[in-house]
Every structure is written in C-alpha cells, then in structure tokens.
Amino acid sequence: MLTNGGRVIAITSFGNSMQEAIGKSMKNAEIISYDKKNYRKDIGQDLMKLEKVKS
C-alpha cells in the first residue's frame, strides 16, 4: 500500500466492562499492520479513571 499523509482508524469494541472493551480494542489495534504504524497505548485510560470516581 502506498499512501501520502496520515491515517486515522477508529476501533470500537464492546465488553462486559469498560476495561474489557478497551482490552479488545487494543488487541485489535495490534493486529492492524502497515508501515510506520503508530498508535497511542493510553486510549481509554481517562475513561477508566472516571469510572473509578463514579463507583
């Protein structure tokens, strides 16, 4: 594949908990492959902090 510029991919997952859904999304992000791939590993962590505050 030859591209010019950046790429944005949205991955959405469902789970019995927020942590499970985030884990599934991160696993799927690792499966996707292309040259010079870069992605954030902290996605969803802000939501996990909010969930703890609500409990």
Biopython code that builds the backbone (N, CA, C, O; Angstrom):
import numpy as np
from Bio.PDB.StructureBuilder import StructureBuilder

atoms = [
    (1, "MET", "N", (0.857, -1.172, 0.000)),
    (1, "MET", "CA", (0.000, 0.000, 0.000)),
    (1, "MET", "C", (0.902, 1.232, 0.000)),
    (1, "MET", "O", (1.876, 1.302, 0.748)),
    (2, "LEU", "N", (0.569, 2.184, -0.833)),
    (2, "LEU", "CA", (1.301, 3.441, -0.893)),
    (2, "LEU", "C", (0.333, 4.560, -0.550)),
    (2, "LEU", "O", (-0.720, 4.696, -1.173)),
    (3, "THR", "N", (0.694, 5.355, 0.437)),
    (3, "THR", "CA", (-0.168, 6.467, 0.846)),
    (3, "THR", "C", (0.661, 7.727, 0.982)),
    (3, "THR", "O", (1.890, 7.679, 1.038)),
    (4, "ASN", "N", (-0.017, 8.839, 1.034)),
    (4, "ASN", "CA", (0.633, 10.128, 1.237)),
    (4, "ASN", "C", (-0.111, 10.829, 2.358)),
    (4, "ASN", "O", (-1.235, 11.288, 2.159)),
    (5, "GLY", "N", (0.489, 10.917, 3.521)),
    (5, "GLY", "CA", (-0.165, 11.562, 4.652)),
    (5, "GLY", "C", (-0.526, 10.561, 5.728)),
    (5, "GLY", "O", (-0.173, 9.384, 5.652)),
    (6, "GLY", "N", (-1.227, 11.044, 6.718)),
    (6, "GLY", "CA", (-1.583, 10.218, 7.869)),
    (6, "GLY", "C", (-2.845, 9.421, 7.647)),
    (6, "GLY", "O", (-3.592, 9.644, 6.694)),
    (7, "ARG", "N", (-3.062, 8.494, 8.544)),
    (7, "ARG", "CA", (-4.263, 7.680, 8.529)),
    (7, "ARG", "C", (-4.865, 7.692, 9.918)),
    (7, "ARG", "O", (-4.151, 7.723, 10.921)),
    (8, "VAL", "N", (-6.172, 7.668, 9.964)),
    (8, "VAL", "CA", (-6.880, 7.580, 11.236)),
    (8, "VAL", "C", (-7.841, 6.403, 11.139)),
    (8, "VAL", "O", (-8.639, 6.316, 10.205)),
    (9, "ILE", "N", (-7.759, 5.516, 12.093)),
    (9, "ILE", "CA", (-8.640, 4.357, 12.137)),
    (9, "ILE", "C", (-9.324, 4.356, 13.493)),
    (9, "ILE", "O", (-8.668, 4.477, 14.528)),
    (10, "ALA", "N", (-10.637, 4.220, 13.488)),
    (10, "ALA", "CA", (-11.389, 4.132, 14.741)),
    (10, "ALA", "C", (-11.745, 2.668, 14.990)),
    (10, "ALA", "O", (-12.274, 1.989, 14.111)),
    (11, "ILE", "N", (-11.451, 2.199, 16.183)),
    (11, "ILE", "CA", (-11.776, 0.830, 16.567)),
    (11, "ILE", "C", (-12.734, 0.904, 17.751)),
    (11, "ILE", "O", (-12.433, 1.530, 18.767)),
    (12, "THR", "N", (-13.880, 0.264, 17.610)),
    (12, "THR", "CA", (-14.881, 0.249, 18.671)),
    (12, "THR", "C", (-15.102, -1.187, 19.113)),
    (12, "THR", "O", (-15.228, -2.084, 18.279)),
    (13, "SER", "N", (-15.149, -1.409, 20.415)),
    (13, "SER", "CA", (-15.377, -2.743, 20.952)),
    (13, "SER", "C", (-16.373, -2.675, 22.094)),
    (13, "SER", "O", (-16.534, -1.644, 22.745)),
    (14, "PHE", "N", (-17.035, -3.797, 22.319)),
    (14, "PHE", "CA", (-17.981, -3.927, 23.422)),
    (14, "PHE", "C", (-17.475, -4.994, 24.372)),
    (14, "PHE", "O", (-16.788, -5.928, 23.958)),
    (15, "GLY", "N", (-17.815, -4.858, 25.645)),
    (15, "GLY", "CA", (-17.438, -5.845, 26.639)),
    (15, "GLY", "C", (-18.352, -5.749, 27.835)),
    (15, "GLY", "O", (-19.208, -4.867, 27.901)),
    (16, "ASN", "N", (-18.178, -6.641, 28.772)),
    (16, "ASN", "CA", (-18.980, -6.617, 29.999)),
    (16, "ASN", "C", (-18.538, -5.511, 30.945)),
    (16, "ASN", "O", (-19.231, -5.198, 31.913)),
    (17, "SER", "N", (-17.377, -4.920, 30.662)),
    (17, "SER", "CA", (-16.876, -3.799, 31.448)),
    (17, "SER", "C", (-16.107, -2.873, 30.519)),
    (17, "SER", "O", (-15.757, -3.250, 29.401)),
    (18, "MET", "N", (-15.851, -1.682, 30.981)),
    (18, "MET", "CA", (-15.065, -0.727, 30.206)),
    (18, "MET", "C", (-13.670, -1.299, 29.960)),
    (18, "MET", "O", (-13.127, -1.180, 28.862)),
    (19, "GLN", "N", (-13.102, -1.911, 30.979)),
    (19, "GLN", "CA", (-11.756, -2.472, 30.867)),
    (19, "GLN", "C", (-11.711, -3.575, 29.804)),
    (19, "GLN", "O", (-10.753, -3.651, 29.036)),
    (20, "GLU", "N", (-12.723, -4.418, 29.755)),
    (20, "GLU", "CA", (-12.770, -5.484, 28.756)),
    (20, "GLU", "C", (-12.878, -4.903, 27.340)),
    (20, "GLU", "O", (-12.191, -5.360, 26.426)),
    (21, "ALA", "N", (-13.727, -3.911, 27.163)),
    (21, "ALA", "CA", (-13.898, -3.282, 25.845)),
    (21, "ALA", "C", (-12.601, -2.618, 25.384)),
    (21, "ALA", "O", (-12.216, -2.746, 24.222)),
    (22, "ILE", "N", (-11.930, -1.911, 26.290)),
    (22, "ILE", "CA", (-10.657, -1.276, 25.946)),
    (22, "ILE", "C", (-9.620, -2.338, 25.585)),
    (22, "ILE", "O", (-8.861, -2.162, 24.632)),
    (23, "GLY", "N", (-9.583, -3.415, 26.324)),
    (23, "GLY", "CA", (-8.648, -4.508, 26.033)),
    (23, "GLY", "C", (-8.869, -5.092, 24.649)),
    (23, "GLY", "O", (-7.911, -5.371, 23.929)),
    (24, "LYS", "N", (-10.120, -5.277, 24.276)),
    (24, "LYS", "CA", (-10.436, -5.793, 22.943)),
    (24, "LYS", "C", (-9.992, -4.812, 21.862)),
    (24, "LYS", "O", (-9.441, -5.222, 20.840)),
    (25, "SER", "N", (-10.225, -3.535, 22.081)),
    (25, "SER", "CA", (-9.820, -2.528, 21.093)),
    (25, "SER", "C", (-8.304, -2.489, 20.942)),
    (25, "SER", "O", (-7.796, -2.386, 19.825)),
    (26, "MET", "N", (-7.579, -2.569, 22.050)),
    (26, "MET", "CA", (-6.119, -2.547, 21.980)),
    (26, "MET", "C", (-5.598, -3.789, 21.255)),
    (26, "MET", "O", (-4.660, -3.694, 20.463)),
    (27, "LYS", "N", (-6.198, -4.950, 21.520)),
    (27, "LYS", "CA", (-5.795, -6.181, 20.837)),
    (27, "LYS", "C", (-6.014, -6.047, 19.336)),
    (27, "LYS", "O", (-5.161, -6.452, 18.547)),
    (28, "ASN", "N", (-7.139, -5.488, 18.941)),
    (28, "ASN", "CA", (-7.420, -5.303, 17.514)),
    (28, "ASN", "C", (-6.494, -4.269, 16.885)),
    (28, "ASN", "O", (-6.130, -4.405, 15.717)),
    (29, "ALA", "N", (-6.108, -3.245, 17.629)),
    (29, "ALA", "CA", (-5.169, -2.247, 17.115)),
    (29, "ALA", "C", (-3.813, -2.881, 16.832)),
    (29, "ALA", "O", (-3.123, -2.482, 15.894)),
    (30, "GLU", "N", (-3.431, -3.861, 17.633)),
    (30, "GLU", "CA", (-2.156, -4.543, 17.421)),
    (30, "GLU", "C", (-2.190, -5.409, 16.167)),
    (30, "GLU", "O", (-1.158, -5.598, 15.523)),
    (31, "ILE", "N", (-3.356, -5.937, 15.811)),
    (31, "ILE", "CA", (-3.490, -6.819, 14.650)),
    (31, "ILE", "C", (-3.341, -6.039, 13.337)),
    (31, "ILE", "O", (-2.781, -6.556, 12.370)),
    (32, "ILE", "N", (-3.835, -4.809, 13.302)),
    (32, "ILE", "CA", (-3.773, -3.988, 12.093)),
    (32, "ILE", "C", (-2.314, -3.643, 11.819)),
    (32, "ILE", "O", (-1.582, -3.246, 12.725)),
    (33, "SER", "N", (-1.899, -3.796, 10.569)),
    (33, "SER", "CA", (-0.485, -3.612, 10.254)),
    (33, "SER", "C", (-0.294, -2.793, 8.984)),
    (33, "SER", "O", (-0.951, -3.037, 7.972)),
    (34, "TYR", "N", (0.605, -1.826, 9.046)),
    (34, "TYR", "CA", (1.074, -1.089, 7.885)),
    (34, "TYR", "C", (2.387, -0.407, 8.266)),
    (34, "TYR", "O", (2.700, -0.262, 9.448)),
    (35, "ASP", "N", (3.152, 0.010, 7.255)),
    (35, "ASP", "CA", (4.459, 0.622, 7.502)),
    (35, "ASP", "C", (4.353, 1.844, 8.397)),
    (35, "ASP", "O", (3.447, 2.664, 8.248)),
    (36, "LYS", "N", (5.284, 1.955, 9.322)),
    (36, "LYS", "CA", (5.400, 3.100, 10.228)),
    (36, "LYS", "C", (4.147, 3.324, 11.071)),
    (36, "LYS", "O", (3.826, 4.459, 11.422)),
    (37, "LYS", "N", (3.447, 2.251, 11.391)),
    (37, "LYS", "CA", (2.240, 2.360, 12.222)),
    (37, "LYS", "C", (2.616, 2.895, 13.599)),
    (37, "LYS", "O", (3.626, 2.495, 14.178)),
    (38, "ASN", "N", (1.806, 3.787, 14.106)),
    (38, "ASN", "CA", (1.987, 4.342, 15.435)),
    (38, "ASN", "C", (0.603, 4.556, 16.020)),
    (38, "ASN", "O", (-0.284, 5.082, 15.348)),
    (39, "TYR", "N", (0.415, 4.155, 17.256)),
    (39, "TYR", "CA", (-0.866, 4.396, 17.908)),
    (39, "TYR", "C", (-0.646, 4.571, 19.402)),
    (39, "TYR", "O", (0.319, 4.075, 19.982)),
    (40, "ARG", "N", (-1.578, 5.294, 19.995)),
    (40, "ARG", "CA", (-1.479, 5.558, 21.430)),
    (40, "ARG", "C", (-1.860, 4.310, 22.219)),
    (40, "ARG", "O", (-2.809, 3.608, 21.872)),
    (41, "LYS", "N", (-1.123, 4.051, 23.264)),
    (41, "LYS", "CA", (-1.382, 2.884, 24.112)),
    (41, "LYS", "C", (-2.207, 3.262, 25.342)),
    (41, "LYS", "O", (-2.575, 2.396, 26.136)),
    (42, "ASP", "N", (-2.498, 4.563, 25.500)),
    (42, "ASP", "CA", (-3.233, 5.017, 26.684)),
    (42, "ASP", "C", (-4.702, 5.326, 26.390)),
    (42, "ASP", "O", (-5.398, 5.877, 27.242)),
    (43, "ILE", "N", (-5.171, 4.982, 25.207)),
    (43, "ILE", "CA", (-6.564, 5.266, 24.848)),
    (43, "ILE", "C", (-7.504, 4.589, 25.852)),
    (43, "ILE", "O", (-7.343, 3.411, 26.171)),
    (44, "GLY", "N", (-8.468, 5.337, 26.336)),
    (44, "GLY", "CA", (-9.469, 4.814, 27.264)),
    (44, "GLY", "C", (-9.081, 4.909, 28.719)),
    (44, "GLY", "O", (-9.930, 4.732, 29.592)),
    (45, "GLN", "N", (-7.822, 5.183, 29.006)),
    (45, "GLN", "CA", (-7.402, 5.239, 30.406)),
    (45, "GLN", "C", (-8.067, 6.393, 31.153)),
    (45, "GLN", "O", (-8.323, 6.290, 32.353)),
    (46, "ASP", "N", (-8.349, 7.494, 30.446)),
    (46, "ASP", "CA", (-9.058, 8.604, 31.084)),
    (46, "ASP", "C", (-10.468, 8.188, 31.478)),
    (46, "ASP", "O", (-10.979, 8.622, 32.511)),
    (47, "LEU", "N", (-11.101, 7.348, 30.657)),
    (47, "LEU", "CA", (-12.446, 6.861, 30.980)),
    (47, "LEU", "C", (-12.419, 5.899, 32.163)),
    (47, "LEU", "O", (-13.349, 5.870, 32.969)),
    (48, "MET", "N", (-11.353, 5.115, 32.263)),
    (48, "MET", "CA", (-11.223, 4.199, 33.398)),
    (48, "MET", "C", (-11.124, 4.986, 34.704)),
    (48, "MET", "O", (-11.685, 4.573, 35.719)),
    (49, "LYS", "N", (-10.418, 6.109, 34.684)),
    (49, "LYS", "CA", (-10.297, 6.945, 35.886)),
    (49, "LYS", "C", (-11.666, 7.521, 36.265)),
    (49, "LYS", "O", (-12.007, 7.576, 37.447)),
    (50, "LEU", "N", (-12.447, 7.946, 35.276)),
    (50, "LEU", "CA", (-13.780, 8.484, 35.550)),
    (50, "LEU", "C", (-14.698, 7.405, 36.116)),
    (50, "LEU", "O", (-15.497, 7.672, 37.014)),
    (51, "GLU", "N", (-14.581, 6.184, 35.590)),
    (51, "GLU", "CA", (-15.407, 5.077, 36.080)),
    (51, "GLU", "C", (-15.115, 4.796, 37.541)),
    (51, "GLU", "O", (-16.036, 4.508, 38.305)),
    (52, "LYS", "N", (-13.837, 4.874, 37.954)),
    (52, "LYS", "CA", (-13.468, 4.647, 39.344)),
    (52, "LYS", "C", (-14.047, 5.725, 40.261)),
    (52, "LYS", "O", (-14.451, 5.429, 41.385)),
    (53, "VAL", "N", (-14.090, 6.967, 39.789)),
    (53, "VAL", "CA", (-14.624, 8.058, 40.582)),
    (53, "VAL", "C", (-16.129, 7.875, 40.808)),
    (53, "VAL", "O", (-16.640, 8.196, 41.881)),
    (54, "LYS", "N", (-16.839, 7.358, 39.795)),
    (54, "LYS", "CA", (-18.285, 7.152, 39.884)),
    (54, "LYS", "C", (-18.639, 6.049, 40.862)),
    (54, "LYS", "O", (-19.727, 6.074, 41.438)),
    (55, "SER", "N", (-17.732, 5.055, 41.073)),
    (55, "SER", "CA", (-18.027, 3.903, 41.935)),
    (55, "SER", "C", (-18.050, 4.270, 43.388)),
    (55, "SER", "O", (-18.285, 3.410, 44.237)),
]
sb = StructureBuilder()
sb.init_structure("model")
sb.init_model(0)
sb.init_chain("A")
sb.init_seg("    ")
for serial, (resi, resn, name, xyz) in enumerate(atoms, 1):
    if name == "N":
        sb.init_residue(resn, " ", resi, " ")
    sb.init_atom(name, np.array(xyz, "f"), 0.0, 1.0, " ", f" {name:<3s}", serial, name[0])
structure = sb.get_structure()
